[in-house]
């Protein structure tokens, strides 16, 4: 097998939400495969920068608030100017607001939609224009198993992730003719900041873990391989696909 298909040498990858967790894991994975990294997020890259530079890759940091979707076009412009191009875009940044549906406030609903959907839409739209002009690109949207389920106590998050999956499929249809592949990754229950509150409830954690055939929650490193695959030439005929990475949870 030609393993060079998985090489990202000479590529530039923009990743949102890179300070820690899944975003950090994927940014480091793409750097290991050869890509230079543009890190986009509210918090500084700090540790992520050190890890990426240890792989001998260049790093450019854009400190930006994705909860203000009007800044998305400015972010896209800076990202494109950093290294002169963006070959790979990983839309990872996302937030969650937990509440019973009848108690969900519009403030929380709007906050989730602003980060998870509006900013993602605008940033992708503007970066995709450059990909269209260059005739190639890889876009990876971090969806969720909640893109396929109804969820409990996280209605706004579920709605946003269903929408992101819809955008993934719509963009795959529209931009495939420009040699742009748009795919999603659906993590299952992962050890991240978004699940920190849930993980305080040992009873809930134990109940969920029993539903995962691999018997554990996922970790950032579990997305490294899937991210490299979808960012590389190895996935050139994969388009509009949702890659579920959940330890078998959805299959149980």
C-alpha positions in Angstrom: 0.0 0.0 0.0 1.2 3.5 -0.8 1.3 5.2 2.6 2.1 8.5 0.9 -1.6 8.8 0.3 -1.8 9.8 4.0 0.9 12.4 3.8 0.0 16.1 4.3 3.4 17.5 3.4 3.0 20.9 1.9 -0.5 21.3 3.1 -2.0 24.0 5.4 -4.7 23.1 7.8 -6.9 25.5 9.7 -8.4 24.1 12.9 -10.9 25.8 15.2 -10.9 25.3 18.9 -7.3 24.1 19.2 -6.4 25.0 22.7 -7.2 21.6 24.1 -9.3 18.5 23.7 -10.4 17.2 20.3 -9.1 20.3 18.5 -5.7 20.0 20.0 -5.5 16.2 19.2 -6.5 16.7 15.6 -4.2 19.7 15.0 -1.2 17.7 16.4 -2.2 14.7 14.2 -2.3 16.8 11.1 1.1 18.3 11.9 2.5 14.8 12.4 1.2 14.0 8.9 3.1 17.0 7.6 0.7 19.9 7.6 1.4 23.4 8.8 -1.3 24.6 11.3 -3.5 27.7 11.6 -5.0 27.5 15.0 -8.3 29.5 15.6 -9.8 29.9 19.0 -10.7 32.1 21.9 -8.0 30.8 24.2 -4.3 31.0 23.3 -2.8 27.9 21.6 -0.1 27.6 24.3 0.5 23.9 24.7 -0.8 23.1 21.2 1.7 25.4 19.6 4.6 23.6 21.4 3.3 20.2 20.3 2.9 21.2 16.7 6.3 22.9 16.5 7.9 19.8 18.0 6.8 18.1 14.8 8.8 20.6 12.8 5.7 22.4 11.4 4.8 26.0 11.2 2.1 27.5 13.3 0.0 30.6 13.0 -2.4 31.6 15.7 -5.6 33.5 15.3 -7.1 34.5 18.6 -10.8 35.1 17.9 -14.2 34.8 19.5 -16.3 32.5 17.4 -19.4 33.4 19.6 -19.5 36.6 17.4 -20.3 35.3 14.0 -19.7 38.7 12.4 -16.0 38.1 12.9 -15.9 34.9 10.8 -15.1 36.6 7.5 -12.3 38.6 9.1 -10.9 35.3 10.6 -11.2 33.6 7.2 -9.3 36.5 5.5 -6.5 36.3 8.1 -6.3 32.5 7.8 -5.9 32.7 4.1 -3.2 35.4 4.3 -1.2 33.5 6.9 0.4 31.0 4.6 -1.2 32.1 1.3 -3.8 29.2 1.3 -5.9 26.8 3.3 -6.0 23.2 2.0 -7.8 21.7 5.0 -10.4 23.2 7.2 -11.4 21.4 10.4 -14.5 23.0 12.0 -14.1 21.7 15.6 -15.1 24.6 17.9 -18.4 24.1 19.7 -20.3 24.7 22.9 -23.1 23.1 24.8 -25.7 24.4 27.2 -27.4 21.8 29.3 -31.0 22.3 30.4 -34.4 20.6 30.3 -36.1 21.6 27.0 -38.9 23.5 28.8 -36.3 25.5 30.7 -33.9 26.3 27.8 -33.5 30.0 27.4 -33.2 31.8 24.1 -30.0 33.3 25.4 -28.4 29.8 25.6 -30.1 28.7 22.4 -28.6 31.6 20.5 -25.2 31.2 22.0 -25.0 27.6 20.9 -26.2 28.4 17.4 -23.8 31.3 17.1 -20.7 29.2 17.7 -21.8 25.8 16.4 -23.6 26.9 13.3 -23.4 30.5 12.2 -19.7 31.0 12.6 -19.0 27.6 11.1 -21.2 28.5 8.1 -19.6 31.8 7.5 -16.0 30.7 8.0 -16.4 27.7 5.7 -18.2 29.7 3.0 -15.3 32.2 2.8 -12.5 29.7 3.0 -14.3 27.5 0.4 -14.2 30.3 -2.1 -10.4 30.0 -2.2 -10.6 26.3 -2.4 -13.0 26.6 -5.3 -10.6 28.9 -7.1 -7.7 26.6 -6.5 -9.7 23.4 -7.5 -9.2 21.4 -4.4 -9.8 21.3 -0.7 -10.8 19.2 2.3 -13.4 20.3 4.8 -14.0 18.3 8.0 -17.0 19.2 10.2 -17.0 17.8 13.7 -20.5 16.7 14.1 -21.7 14.3 16.9 -23.6 11.1 17.5 -26.2 13.7 18.5 -26.4 14.6 14.8 -28.3 11.4 14.5 -30.2 11.2 17.8 -32.6 13.3 19.8 -30.5 13.7 22.9 -31.7 14.5 26.4 -31.3 17.9 28.1 -29.3 19.5 25.3 -31.9 20.5 22.7 -29.9 23.5 21.3 -26.8 21.4 20.9 -28.7 18.6 19.2 -30.3 21.1 16.8 -27.0 22.7 15.9 -25.3 19.3 15.3 -28.2 18.1 13.1 -27.8 21.3 11.1 -24.0 20.9 10.8 -24.6 17.4 9.3 -27.1 18.9 6.9 -24.5 21.5 5.8 -21.9 18.8 5.4 -24.1 16.9 3.0 -25.2 20.1 1.1 -21.7 21.4 0.7 -20.5 17.9 -0.4 -23.2 18.1 -3.2 -22.4 21.6 -4.3 -18.6 21.6 -4.1 -17.7 18.1 -5.2 -17.5 19.4 -8.8 -14.6 21.6 -7.6 -12.7 18.6 -6.2 -13.6 19.6 -2.6 -14.5 16.8 -0.3 -16.7 17.7 2.7 -17.2 15.1 5.4 -18.1 14.9 9.0 -16.7 13.1 12.1 -19.3 12.1 14.7 -17.5 11.6 18.0 -19.4 9.6 20.7 -19.0 10.2 24.4 -15.5 11.8 24.7 -13.5 13.1 27.6 -13.6 16.8 26.8 -14.6 20.1 28.4 -18.1 19.8 26.9 -18.7 16.6 28.9 -17.1 17.8 32.1 -20.4 18.6 33.8 -21.9 15.3 32.8 -18.8 13.4 34.0 -19.3 14.7 37.5 -22.3 12.4 37.7 -20.8 8.9 38.3 -24.1 7.2 37.9 -24.6 8.7 34.5 -21.1 8.0 33.4 -21.4 4.3 34.4 -24.8 4.0 32.6 -23.3 5.5 29.4 -20.2 3.4 29.6 -22.2 0.2 29.7 -23.7 1.2 26.3 -20.3 1.5 24.7 -19.0 -1.9 23.4 -15.4 -0.9 23.9 -16.1 -0.2 27.5 -14.7 3.3 27.7 -15.2 6.9 26.7 -13.2 8.3 23.8 -10.1 10.5 24.1 -8.7 13.2 21.8 -6.2 10.7 20.3 -9.0 8.6 19.0 -9.8 11.3 16.4 -6.2 11.5 15.1 -6.4 8.7 12.6 -9.9 9.7 11.3 -8.8 13.3 10.9 -5.6 12.4 8.9 -7.7 10.1 6.7 -10.3 12.7 5.8 -7.7 15.4 5.3 -5.5 13.3 3.0 -5.6 12.0 -0.6 -6.6 8.6 0.9 -10.1 9.9 1.1 -10.4 11.6 -2.3 -13.5 9.6 -3.2 -15.2 10.0 0.2 -17.6 12.9 0.1 -20.7 13.7 2.2 -19.8 10.9 4.6 -20.3 10.9 8.4 -17.6 8.9 10.1 -18.8 7.8 13.5 -16.1 7.4 16.1 -17.9 6.2 19.2 -16.5 2.9 20.4 -19.6 1.2 19.0 -22.1 3.2 21.0 -24.5 3.8 18.0 -24.3 0.1 17.1 -25.2 -1.2 20.6 
